[in-house]
């Protein structure tokens, strides 16, 4: 059996020999963990390197700077969310309304409000408002989510025989959901999951009712 120093050297060698893609994933996961635990202000390149026991030069070799690490971290969060969203949308439900309510309930569920996911997302969101250029991918991913909501709401409106388009209801619903999620993520206990789902559906129904009134035969009088 090798002695302790030899075992330590072997472990360090194994870490150094990680393939580049595996090393990139490790750096991204360590970045997300630090953002969730320490927040944006106390997470940086050197801190992540200390956590992993690697040199900053290795990170700069694998990524085009710290901003690129943060963009990769956000992409990783989105991929995790998007894969789960696709699974949620694929589940069978009796109607579009039932699918939509289930989706809203899922959006406010624990996996997306726990400290690991929500803490990292809120930290990245705060960085995107200033020093780090990740606003473009954030907006792109947000548009993808809105498009999926729009498709689902279009099904709901078709079931009801409504002639209005789904774009504005989807936009309004997403604005409410994002705001409620942020409140739940940063002030746990302030808004319960069931209450958030109920208010989201009220928001949607209110917008739909208003648009249907405006599009009616007397709307121009």
DAGI-V377077 format. One record per residue. RES is the residue in three letters. PHI is phi in whole degrees, -180 to 180 (NA if undefined). PSI is psi in degrees with one decimal (* if undefined). D_CENTER is the distance of its C-alpha to the mean C-alpha in Angstrom with 1 decimal. Layout:
BEGIN
res = [RES & RES]
phi = [PHI & PHI]
psi = [PSI & PSI]
d_center = [D_CENTER & D_CENTER]
END
This chain:
BEGIN
res = [UNK & UNK & UNK & UNK & UNK & UNK & UNK & UNK & UNK & UNK & UNK & UNK & UNK & UNK & UNK & UNK & UNK & UNK & UNK & UNK & UNK & UNK & UNK & UNK & UNK & UNK & UNK & UNK & UNK & UNK & UNK & UNK & UNK & UNK & UNK & UNK & UNK & UNK & UNK & UNK & UNK & UNK & UNK & UNK & UNK & UNK & UNK & UNK & UNK & UNK & UNK & UNK & UNK & UNK & UNK & UNK & UNK & UNK & UNK & UNK & UNK & UNK & UNK & UNK & UNK & UNK & UNK & UNK & UNK & UNK & UNK & UNK & UNK & UNK & UNK & UNK & UNK & UNK & UNK & UNK & UNK & UNK & UNK & UNK & UNK & UNK & UNK & UNK & UNK & UNK & UNK & UNK & UNK & UNK & UNK & UNK & UNK & UNK & UNK & UNK & UNK & UNK & UNK & UNK & UNK & UNK & UNK & UNK & UNK & UNK & UNK & UNK & UNK & UNK & UNK & UNK & UNK & UNK & UNK & UNK & UNK & UNK & UNK & UNK & UNK & UNK & UNK & UNK & UNK & UNK & UNK & UNK & UNK & UNK & UNK & UNK & UNK & UNK & UNK & UNK & UNK & UNK & UNK & UNK & UNK & UNK & UNK & UNK & UNK & UNK & UNK & UNK & UNK & UNK & UNK & UNK & UNK & UNK & UNK & UNK & UNK & UNK & UNK & UNK & UNK & UNK & UNK & UNK & UNK & UNK & UNK & UNK & UNK & UNK & UNK & UNK & UNK & UNK & UNK & UNK & UNK & UNK & UNK & UNK & UNK & UNK & UNK & UNK & UNK & UNK & UNK & UNK & UNK & UNK & UNK & UNK & UNK & UNK & UNK & UNK & UNK & UNK & UNK & UNK & UNK & UNK & UNK & UNK & UNK & UNK & UNK & UNK & UNK & UNK & UNK & UNK & UNK & UNK & UNK & UNK & UNK]
phi = [NA & -69 & -73 & -60 & -61 & -66 & -63 & -64 & -66 & -64 & -64 & -64 & -64 & -61 & -65 & -66 & -92 & -59 & -60 & -54 & -66 & -65 & -66 & -61 & -61 & -62 & -66 & -63 & -65 & -66 & -65 & -62 & -64 & -69 & -60 & -68 & -85 & -105 & 89 & -67 & -65 & -103 & -113 & -154 & -56 & -67 & -65 & -64 & -64 & -63 & -60 & -93 & 71 & -125 & -87 & -56 & -61 & -67 & -63 & -68 & -74 & -91 & -129 & -86 & 94 & -66 & -60 & -66 & -63 & -67 & -65 & -66 & -65 & -66 & -61 & -66 & -60 & -63 & -60 & -60 & -67 & -66 & -63 & -69 & -64 & -60 & -63 & -64 & -67 & -81 & -71 & -74 & -140 & -70 & -154 & -65 & -63 & -66 & -64 & -68 & -62 & -65 & -65 & -63 & -61 & -65 & -59 & -96 & -86 & -56 & -55 & -100 & -120 & -73 & -64 & -67 & -76 & -64 & -62 & -68 & -65 & -62 & -64 & -66 & -60 & -66 & -69 & -66 & -79 & -143 & -86 & -117 & -87 & -124 & -67 & -65 & -64 & -60 & -67 & -63 & -68 & -63 & -64 & -62 & -65 & -63 & -61 & -70 & -63 & -62 & -63 & -69 & -68 & -61 & -63 & -61 & -65 & -65 & -60 & -88 & 75 & -82 & -99 & -76 & -86 & -92 & -62 & -68 & -58 & -67 & -64 & -64 & -63 & -66 & -59 & -65 & -61 & -64 & -66 & -66 & -62 & -63 & -63 & -69 & -74 & -99 & -134 & -53 & 97 & -70 & -139 & -79 & -58 & -63 & -66 & -62 & -63 & -61 & -66 & -63 & -67 & -62 & -59 & -62 & -64 & -65 & -66 & -61 & -61 & -64 & -66 & -68 & -64 & -66 & -93 & -72 & -65 & -101 & -65 & -90 & -85]
psi = [131.5 & 151.1 & 170.8 & -46.6 & -38.7 & -41.6 & -39.3 & -40.9 & -38.5 & -41.6 & -41.7 & -39.5 & -41.1 & -40.0 & -40.4 & -25.0 & 9.2 & 137.6 & 153.5 & -43.6 & -39.6 & -37.9 & -40.6 & -43.9 & -40.5 & -42.3 & -42.4 & -45.6 & -38.2 & -36.3 & -45.7 & -41.3 & -40.8 & -41.5 & -42.2 & -38.1 & -41.6 & -20.3 & 173.1 & -39.4 & -35.9 & 13.7 & 127.4 & 179.1 & -48.3 & -36.2 & -44.2 & -39.4 & -39.9 & -41.3 & -37.6 & -14.4 & 37.8 & 166.5 & 144.8 & -30.3 & -31.2 & -41.0 & -44.4 & -23.2 & -35.0 & -23.6 & 155.9 & 60.7 & 173.9 & -36.6 & -37.2 & -35.0 & -44.1 & -37.4 & -40.2 & -35.6 & -42.7 & -41.1 & -36.8 & -42.3 & -45.7 & -43.1 & -42.5 & -45.4 & -44.2 & -39.9 & -42.0 & -35.1 & -43.3 & -42.2 & -41.4 & -44.7 & -25.4 & -10.3 & 139.9 & 138.8 & 160.8 & -27.1 & 168.9 & -35.6 & -42.8 & -38.9 & -40.5 & -44.7 & -40.1 & -38.2 & -44.7 & -43.3 & -40.6 & -40.3 & -34.9 & 17.6 & 168.2 & -41.7 & -28.5 & -0.7 & 1.2 & 166.4 & -31.0 & -51.8 & -54.4 & -39.9 & -43.1 & -41.3 & -46.5 & -38.7 & -43.9 & -39.0 & -42.6 & -36.0 & -36.2 & -21.1 & -7.3 & -88.7 & -14.7 & 132.2 & 78.2 & 15.0 & -34.5 & -50.9 & -33.9 & -45.7 & -37.3 & -46.2 & -35.6 & -39.8 & -37.9 & -44.2 & -41.4 & -39.4 & -39.2 & -39.4 & -40.5 & -41.4 & -41.7 & -41.5 & -34.3 & -40.0 & -42.8 & -45.9 & -37.1 & -40.0 & -33.4 & -7.4 & 23.2 & 144.8 & -2.9 & 160.5 & 161.6 & -5.0 & -53.3 & -41.5 & -39.8 & -41.1 & -45.8 & -43.1 & -42.7 & -39.5 & -45.0 & -46.0 & -42.5 & -43.0 & -42.4 & -40.6 & -43.2 & -39.4 & -42.7 & -33.1 & -34.7 & -18.0 & 68.0 & 133.8 & -16.9 & -33.3 & 119.9 & 154.3 & -47.3 & -38.5 & -40.8 & -43.1 & -43.7 & -46.3 & -35.5 & -43.3 & -37.0 & -41.3 & -48.3 & -48.1 & -36.7 & -43.1 & -43.7 & -45.5 & -42.4 & -44.3 & -37.5 & -38.3 & -43.3 & -27.0 & -0.1 & 173.0 & -20.0 & 4.3 & -25.9 & -1.9 & *]
d_center = [46.3 & 45.1 & 45.3 & 42.3 & 42.3 & 42.5 & 39.6 & 37.5 & 38.5 & 37.7 & 34.2 & 33.7 & 35.1 & 32.8 & 29.8 & 31.3 & 31.7 & 28.1 & 27.6 & 25.6 & 22.6 & 22.5 & 23.0 & 20.1 & 17.8 & 19.4 & 19.0 & 15.2 & 14.9 & 17.4 & 15.6 & 12.4 & 14.9 & 16.8 & 14.1 & 13.3 & 17.1 & 18.7 & 16.4 & 16.3 & 20.1 & 21.3 & 19.2 & 20.9 & 22.4 & 25.4 & 23.7 & 21.5 & 24.8 & 26.6 & 24.2 & 24.8 & 28.4 & 28.2 & 29.5 & 27.5 & 29.4 & 27.8 & 24.3 & 25.8 & 27.5 & 24.3 & 22.1 & 23.2 & 22.8 & 20.3 & 18.2 & 17.8 & 16.6 & 13.9 & 12.9 & 13.1 & 11.0 & 8.0 & 9.0 & 9.2 & 5.7 & 4.9 & 8.3 & 7.9 & 5.6 & 8.0 & 10.9 & 10.6 & 10.2 & 13.3 & 15.1 & 14.6 & 16.0 & 18.8 & 20.2 & 23.5 & 24.1 & 27.2 & 26.0 & 23.2 & 23.2 & 22.7 & 19.8 & 18.1 & 18.8 & 17.6 & 14.2 & 13.9 & 15.1 & 12.6 & 9.7 & 11.5 & 12.5 & 12.9 & 10.6 & 7.5 & 10.0 & 12.0 & 12.9 & 11.6 & 7.9 & 8.1 & 10.9 & 9.5 & 6.6 & 9.5 & 11.8 & 10.3 & 10.1 & 13.7 & 14.7 & 13.6 & 16.0 & 18.9 & 19.8 & 17.2 & 16.8 & 13.2 & 13.2 & 14.3 & 11.5 & 9.0 & 11.4 & 11.9 & 8.5 & 8.8 & 12.2 & 11.5 & 9.7 & 12.7 & 15.1 & 14.3 & 14.8 & 17.9 & 19.3 & 19.1 & 20.6 & 23.3 & 24.3 & 24.6 & 26.7 & 28.8 & 29.6 & 30.8 & 32.8 & 31.2 & 31.8 & 29.1 & 26.2 & 22.6 & 21.1 & 21.6 & 20.7 & 17.4 & 16.8 & 18.1 & 16.1 & 12.7 & 14.0 & 15.1 & 12.0 & 9.9 & 13.0 & 13.7 & 10.3 & 11.0 & 14.5 & 13.9 & 11.8 & 14.5 & 17.5 & 17.4 & 20.2 & 20.4 & 18.9 & 19.3 & 17.1 & 20.1 & 20.8 & 17.4 & 17.7 & 21.3 & 20.6 & 18.0 & 20.7 & 23.3 & 21.4 & 21.2 & 24.9 & 26.1 & 24.8 & 26.2 & 29.5 & 29.8 & 29.3 & 31.7 & 34.3 & 34.0 & 34.5 & 37.5 & 41.1 & 41.8 & 38.8 & 40.9 & 43.7]
END
